[in-house]
Amino acid sequence: MRVRFWGTRGSIATPGPGTNHFGGNTSCVELTTDNGELLIFDCGTGAHRLAAELMAQGKPINANILLGHTHWDHIQGFPFFSPAFVQGNSIAIYGPDGSGGSLHHVLAGQMEFTYFPIELNQLPAAITYHDLTEGIHTIGDLRVAAQFLNHPAVTLGYRVEADGVAVVYLVDHEPFSDKLWRAGAEPGRIESILHEGDRRHAKFMADADLVIHDAQYTPEEYGPKKTWGHSSYDYVVQIAAAAGVRRVALTHHDPGHDDHFVADIEHKARALALQLGTGLDVFCAYEGCDLVLEPRSTLQPFVPADPFQASVAQRRFHILVVDDQPDTLALIVRALEADQYTVSTATSGPEALQMIDTRMPDLVVLDYKMAGMDGLAVTKALRAKPKTQPLPVLMLTAMTDEPSTRAGFEAGVTDYVTKPFSIPQLTARVRACLARTRLP
């Protein structure tokens, strides 16, 4: 298998003398298998140069484009992807279901005549669009696993297993918790990870030959930019080492980081990996980087732990929101109703439990700190009954310390959203929770 980097920058393209080495084009990575399957992770500005190389081969092109999400820096290269302008070529585009419209609609939007001289429907190539949710998918002859990442927009990470190797693409993603390890547990082991979301993330990349991971920030930069949807390099190195990853490419470099700054990140990341002692190879991805991955017989297929449904959009979900603060309650209700959910509300723990007994929701969005019966007590009451044991609970909390987080998961909380949160962050986590619920 061959992996080549055509765009490694995040947020906005930054060409110029200060980014000559690591590159100024936004995200685009090419993967080709031994039997000629072509996958392209994201279609940022780096896709323009990739397209030119593909066209120079002088043969029909059958490409699969896997979009993590549809923020502009991940799709802005598509209008300049020249294989789409040639009849006889075929392009299958994949992206997350529920990202604010179908893939066709989103891509057509940036190619309206106001912004671009050729509209999407005028392209001569055969283009198909595939909205994905979590689970195992067949793309060409490949087995591709998809899993939601932690980003303000609905975002998928991809794990491709072929030719005896596993490549995992995880851009854009940030930690689920401020603390990576449980107190009293041995650091460096997947089972010692505090937050279930971070643990799931580690399992998704476990034993991979190459993980391409968002590492936009340094630890010092991350604090003020928490909830923006990106990682710091120390989180990536630690979680990859715990997952037994062989090689990590740090990518989605911040537009404010020049080559000298990124080289310093690489130096510090390598020092941390060496300190952890797992043999993890770490480098910062750069445009033109070309890797050949050799097969091995020990690769085990990824098996998801959760039941996946075909699409969240196939069903009208009922969500119960529980909060004793009227302003917060109204804000959440407006956001969820805008996403076409049926929403009920409760202002106390006892009222919520009574409503659940009368009508079972698909998800409970529950505030941690409430007068009288708090969210933790509500969750424990739900888990004590067989009927409500599987009911997903999304906890809203400003309490991010390790004991509080651990207590919530031990009580049966499904996931946390940390206050203050943005509406896109909340709705993305709601959709991820619903995608993992069992259909009756």
C-alpha positions in Angstrom: 0.0 0.0 0.0 1.2 3.5 -0.8 0.2 6.7 1.1 1.1 10.2 -0.2 0.4 13.6 1.4 -0.8 16.4 -0.9 -2.1 18.8 1.8 -1.3 18.9 5.5 -2.5 22.4 6.6 -5.6 23.0 8.6 -8.2 25.8 8.5 -6.9 27.8 5.5 -4.2 27.4 2.9 -0.9 29.2 3.8 1.5 29.2 0.8 4.7 31.1 1.2 8.4 30.8 2.0 7.7 30.0 5.7 5.7 26.8 4.8 7.8 25.4 2.0 8.7 22.2 3.8 5.6 21.0 5.6 3.3 22.6 3.0 0.6 25.2 2.8 -2.2 23.3 1.1 -5.2 22.1 3.1 -5.9 18.5 3.8 -5.6 15.8 1.1 -4.1 12.4 1.4 -3.9 9.7 -1.4 -4.0 6.0 -0.6 -3.5 3.4 -3.4 -3.6 -0.3 -2.9 -1.7 -3.1 -4.6 -4.6 -3.8 -6.9 -5.0 -0.2 -7.9 -7.9 1.0 -5.7 -7.6 4.8 -5.2 -8.8 6.4 -2.0 -8.5 10.1 -1.3 -8.9 11.4 2.3 -10.4 14.9 2.2 -10.4 17.2 -0.8 -8.7 20.4 0.4 -6.5 22.6 -1.9 -3.9 19.8 -2.0 -6.3 17.9 -4.3 -5.4 20.2 -7.2 -1.8 18.9 -7.5 -3.0 15.3 -6.9 -5.5 15.7 -9.7 -2.8 16.9 -12.1 -0.7 13.9 -11.4 -3.6 11.5 -11.9 -4.5 13.2 -15.2 -0.9 12.9 -16.4 -1.2 9.1 -16.2 -3.4 9.2 -19.3 -5.9 6.5 -18.3 -9.4 6.4 -16.9 -9.6 7.4 -13.3 -11.9 5.7 -10.7 -11.5 7.5 -7.4 -13.1 7.3 -4.0 -13.1 10.5 -2.0 -13.6 10.1 1.8 -14.5 13.4 3.4 -14.2 13.6 7.2 -16.7 16.4 7.1 -17.6 19.3 4.8 -16.0 22.3 6.4 -14.5 24.4 3.7 -10.8 23.5 4.2 -11.7 19.9 3.5 -13.7 20.4 0.3 -12.4 23.6 -1.3 -10.2 21.6 -3.7 -13.0 19.7 -5.3 -14.0 22.3 -7.8 -10.4 22.1 -9.1 -10.3 18.3 -9.1 -9.7 17.9 -12.9 -10.7 14.2 -13.2 -14.3 15.3 -12.5 -14.2 17.3 -15.8 -13.5 14.3 -18.0 -16.2 12.0 -19.3 -15.5 8.3 -18.6 -14.0 9.0 -15.2 -15.9 7.9 -12.1 -15.8 9.5 -8.7 -17.5 8.2 -5.6 -17.7 10.7 -2.8 -18.3 9.6 0.8 -19.0 11.7 3.9 -20.9 11.8 7.2 -24.7 11.4 7.2 -26.4 14.4 8.9 -23.7 17.1 8.3 -26.2 19.8 7.4 -27.5 18.4 4.2 -26.6 15.7 1.7 -23.1 15.6 0.2 -24.5 16.5 -3.2 -26.3 19.6 -1.8 -23.2 20.8 0.2 -20.8 20.3 -2.7 -23.2 22.0 -5.1 -23.4 24.9 -2.8 -19.8 25.9 -3.2 -20.1 25.5 -6.9 -23.1 27.8 -7.4 -22.4 30.2 -10.3 -22.0 33.0 -7.9 -18.8 31.4 -6.6 -17.6 29.2 -9.5 -18.1 29.3 -13.3 -19.1 25.6 -13.6 -21.9 24.1 -11.5 -21.7 20.6 -10.0 -24.3 19.0 -12.2 -22.4 20.2 -15.3 -19.4 18.0 -14.6 -19.0 15.2 -17.2 -17.6 12.5 -15.0 -19.9 9.9 -13.4 -20.2 11.2 -9.8 -22.0 9.4 -7.0 -22.6 10.5 -3.4 -22.8 8.3 -0.3 -23.8 9.5 3.1 -22.2 7.3 5.8 -22.8 6.7 9.5 -20.6 4.7 11.8 -19.9 1.1 10.9 -18.2 -1.2 8.4 -18.5 -0.2 4.8 -17.4 -1.7 1.5 -15.8 0.8 -0.8 -14.5 -0.7 -4.0 -12.8 -3.9 -2.9 -11.9 -2.4 0.5 -13.2 -2.8 4.0 -13.5 0.6 5.5 -14.6 1.3 9.1 -16.0 4.7 10.0 -16.3 6.2 13.5 -17.5 9.6 14.7 -14.8 12.0 15.9 -15.1 14.8 18.5 -15.6 18.0 16.4 -18.3 20.7 16.4 -19.5 19.4 13.0 -20.5 15.8 12.4 -17.2 14.3 11.5 -16.0 10.7 10.6 -12.6 9.1 11.0 -11.8 6.2 8.7 -9.9 3.0 9.1 -8.8 1.2 5.9 -7.6 -2.4 6.0 -6.0 -3.8 2.9 -2.8 -5.4 1.6 -2.1 -6.7 5.1 -1.9 -3.2 6.7 -4.3 -0.7 8.5 -4.3 3.0 7.8 -6.4 5.3 10.0 -7.3 8.9 9.1 -8.5 11.0 12.1 -8.9 14.7 11.2 -10.5 16.9 12.8 -10.7 15.6 16.4 -10.1 16.8 19.9 -9.9 15.0 23.3 -13.2 14.1 25.0 -11.8 14.9 28.4 -9.2 17.2 30.0 -7.7 14.1 31.8 -6.6 11.2 29.7 -5.8 8.7 32.5 -7.9 7.4 35.4 -6.5 8.2 38.8 -4.8 5.1 40.3 -4.7 3.3 37.0 -1.5 2.5 35.1 -1.0 5.1 32.3 -0.2 3.9 28.8 -3.0 1.2 28.6 -6.3 1.6 26.8 -8.2 0.3 29.8 -6.7 3.1 31.9 -8.2 5.9 29.7 -10.7 7.9 31.7 -13.3 8.9 29.1 -15.2 6.3 27.1 -15.0 8.5 24.0 -11.2 8.6 24.2 -11.1 4.9 24.9 -13.2 4.2 21.8 -10.9 6.5 19.9 -7.9 4.5 21.0 -9.5 1.2 20.1 -10.4 2.5 16.6 -6.7 3.1 15.9 -5.4 0.0 17.8 -2.5 -1.9 16.1 -2.6 0.3 13.0 0.5 0.6 10.8 -0.1 4.3 10.2 -2.4 6.8 11.9 -2.8 10.2 10.3 -4.0 12.4 13.2 -5.0 16.0 13.7 -2.4 17.7 16.0 -3.0 21.4 15.3 -2.0 22.7 18.7 0.7 22.6 21.3 -0.4 21.8 24.8 0.0 25.5 25.7 -2.2 26.6 22.8 -5.0 24.1 23.4 -6.6 25.5 26.6 -8.1 28.7 25.0 -9.1 26.8 21.9 -10.9 23.9 23.6 -14.1 22.9 21.8 -12.7 24.1 18.5 -12.3 20.5 17.5 -8.6 19.9 17.3 -5.9 18.1 19.2 -2.5 18.8 20.7 0.4 16.6 19.8 0.9 15.2 23.4 -2.6 13.7 23.4 -2.1 12.1 20.0 1.3 10.6 21.0 0.0 9.2 24.3 -3.2 7.7 22.9 -1.5 6.2 19.9 1.3 4.7 22.1 -1.4 3.1 24.3 -3.2 1.7 21.2 0.0 0.0 19.9 0.2 2.1 16.8 3.4 1.7 14.8 3.6 5.1 13.1 1.9 8.4 13.5 1.7 11.3 11.0 0.8 14.5 12.8 -1.2 16.8 10.4 -3.7 19.6 10.0 -0.9 22.1 10.9 -2.1 25.4 12.3 -2.0 28.2 9.7 -0.1 30.3 12.2 2.7 27.7 12.5 5.6 28.1 10.1 8.1 25.3 9.2 10.3 26.2 12.2 7.4 25.9 14.6 6.1 22.6 13.1 9.7 21.2 13.2 9.8 22.0 16.9 6.4 20.2 17.4 7.9 17.2 15.7 11.0 17.3 17.9 8.9 17.4 21.1 6.5 14.7 19.9 9.4 12.4 19.1 10.9 13.0 22.5 7.6 12.2 24.2 7.2 9.0 22.1 10.8 7.9 23.1 10.0 8.6 26.7 6.9 6.3 26.5 9.1 3.5 25.3 6.6 1.7 23.0 8.7 2.1 19.8 6.1 4.5 18.3 7.5 6.4 15.2 6.2 10.0 15.1 6.7 12.6 12.4 4.9 15.7 11.2 3.3 15.1 7.8 4.7 17.2 4.9 3.6 17.7 1.3 5.3 15.2 -0.9 5.8 12.6 1.8 5.5 9.2 0.2 5.2 6.1 2.3 5.1 2.4 1.2 3.6 0.2 3.9 4.6 -3.5 3.9 2.1 -6.2 4.7 2.2 -8.2 7.9 0.4 -11.4 8.8 -0.6 -10.3 12.3 -3.1 -7.7 11.4 -6.5 -8.3 13.0 -9.7 -6.8 11.5 -11.3 -4.0 13.5 -14.6 -5.1 15.1 -16.9 -2.3 16.3 -18.2 -2.8 19.9 -21.5 -0.8 19.3 -24.5 -1.8 17.2 -24.7 0.6 14.2 -27.9 1.6 12.4 -27.9 2.5 8.7 -28.7 6.2 9.1 -29.9 8.6 11.8 -32.0 10.3 9.2 -34.2 7.2 8.7 -36.0 7.8 12.0 -37.7 10.6 13.9 -36.1 10.5 17.3 -37.6 11.6 20.6 -35.2 13.4 23.0 -36.0 14.3 26.6 -34.0 17.4 27.8 -33.7 17.8 31.6 -32.4 21.1 33.1 -33.6 23.4 35.9 -32.2 26.5 34.2 -35.0 27.9 31.9 -32.6 29.8 29.5 -30.4 26.7 29.0 -33.4 24.5 28.5 -34.9 26.8 25.9 -31.6 27.1 24.0 -31.2 23.3 23.8 -34.8 22.7 22.7 -34.5 25.3 19.9 -31.3 23.7 18.6 -32.7 20.1 18.7 -36.0 21.1 17.1 -34.1 22.8 14.3 -32.5 19.4 13.6 -36.0 17.9 13.3 -36.0 16.0 16.6 -39.1 15.6 18.7 -38.3 17.2 22.1 -39.8 16.9 25.5 -38.6 18.8 28.6 -38.4 18.3 32.3 -37.1 20.7 35.0 -36.3 18.2 37.7 -35.0 14.7 38.2 -38.3 13.2 39.6 -40.3 14.8 36.7 -37.9 13.3 34.2 -38.2 9.8 35.7 -42.0 10.0 35.7 -42.0 11.1 32.0 -39.6 8.3 31.0 -42.0 5.8 32.7 -44.8 7.2 30.7 -43.0 7.5 27.3 -39.5 6.1 26.7 -37.4 8.6 24.7 -34.5 7.6 22.4 -32.0 9.9 24.3 -31.9 11.9 27.5 -29.9 15.1 27.6 -29.4 15.7 31.3 -27.8 18.5 33.4 -25.4 17.3 36.0 -26.1 19.9 38.7 -29.8 20.4 39.5 -31.5 21.3 42.7 -32.8 18.2 44.7 -32.1 15.1 42.6 -29.1 15.8 40.4 -28.2 14.2 37.1 -26.0 11.5 38.6 -28.9 10.3 40.8 -31.2 10.3 37.8 -28.7 8.2 35.8 -28.4 5.7 38.6 -32.2 5.4 38.9 -32.3 4.7 35.1 -29.6 2.0 35.3 -31.4 0.3 38.2 -34.3 -0.7 36.0 -33.9 -3.3 33.1 -36.3 -1.3 30.9 -34.1 1.9 31.0 -30.7 0.3 31.4 -29.8 0.8 27.6 -31.3 4.3 27.4 -28.4 6.7 26.3 -27.7 9.6 28.6 -25.8 12.6 27.4 -24.7 14.6 30.5 -24.2 18.4 30.4 -21.6 19.5 33.0 -19.1 22.1 34.0 -17.4 19.6 36.3 -14.5 18.3 34.3 -12.3 17.0 37.2 -11.3 13.4 37.1 -13.4 12.2 40.1 -16.6 13.7 38.7 -16.0 12.4 35.2 -15.2 8.9 36.6 -18.3 9.0 38.9 -20.5 9.8 36.0 -19.3 6.9 33.8 -19.5 4.5 36.7 -23.1 5.6 37.2 -23.9 4.8 33.6 -23.5 8.1 31.7 -23.1 7.5 28.0 -21.3 10.7 27.1 -20.5 14.2 28.4 -20.8 17.6 26.8 -18.7 20.1 28.8 -20.1 23.6 29.6 -19.7 26.0 28.0 -20.5 24.3 24.8 -21.5 25.5 21.3 -24.7 24.4 19.7 -22.9 22.6 16.8 -20.8 20.7 19.4 -24.0 19.6 21.2 -25.9 18.5 18.1 -22.9 16.6 16.8 -22.6 14.6 20.1 -26.4 14.0 20.1 -26.2 12.6 16.6 -23.3 10.3 17.6 -25.2 9.0 20.6 -28.3 8.3 18.5 -26.3 6.5 15.8 -25.3 4.0 18.4 -28.8 3.3 19.8 -30.5 0.0 19.0 -33.5 0.1 16.7 -36.5 -1.7 18.1 
